[in-house]
Amino acid sequence: MGSLSIWHWIIVIAVVLLLFGRGKISDLMGDVAQGIKAFKKGMQDDDTTAEKKPSEPVKSIDHNATPSTAARSDVGSKAV
């Protein structure tokens, strides 16, 4: 009862073909294939533009090494 026999699969495939038809399924698979091709082409275009782009210098934020000597008066108090 847990596994599907060959007859179950035949009935499922027949119902899917009746609902969607052969043309719609093949059109759908063609659309999926075109989407995959477009995705791969886009990924290749990103790689080639990254290689052609001159490398920009890395921007960094200078850290102030000396700590502030002024004590904060609002630490631990509740604002009213």
QUISUL-V16203 format. One line per field, one symbol per residue. ss: DSSP state (A for helix, B for strand, O for the rest). burial: I if it has 16 or more other C-alpha atoms within 10 Angstrom, else O. A space follows every 50 residues. Layout:
BEGIN
ss=???
burial=???
END
This chain:
BEGIN
ss=OOOOOAAAAAAAAAAAAAAAAAAAAAAAAAAAAAAAAAAAAAAAAAAAAA AAOOOOOOOOOOOOOOOOOOOOOOOOOOOO
burial=OOOOOOOOOOOOOOOOOOOOOOOOOOOOOOOOOOOOOOOOOOOOOOOOOO OOOOOOOOOOOOOOOOOOOOOOOOOOOOOO
END
